[in-house]
Amino acid sequence: MKVEKYLAKPGDKINLSKISTDNTQNIKDKFEAAKVLEKNIEKMRELQNRCMQATNTRCF
């Protein structure tokens, strides 16, 4: 999934009304979307665990 065009740099002003909400990123159906979501959730878990280990506290 290419996310570069969705990333905002510090100081950028974002107008959400100019961003299309119907972009599917070439995901074909709900089953494929569920797989992508699960993969991203697992990646977030790993990153949060690394953050918590590095700070030895909650990661917010």
C-alpha positions, 0 to 999 in steps of 0.5 A: 500500500502506497501511503506517501501521498497521504503523509503530512510533513510538520507544518503542512496545512491539510484540507480534508475536504479535498481528499477523496474518500472513495479511494480503495488503493486497488483493494478488490473486495472486503476479504482483501481489505480484511487481510490488509487491515489485519497485517496493519494491526499486527504491524502497529502491535509490533511498533507499540511493543517496541516503543513500550520496551524502549521507554519501559512505560506506556506509549502514547 
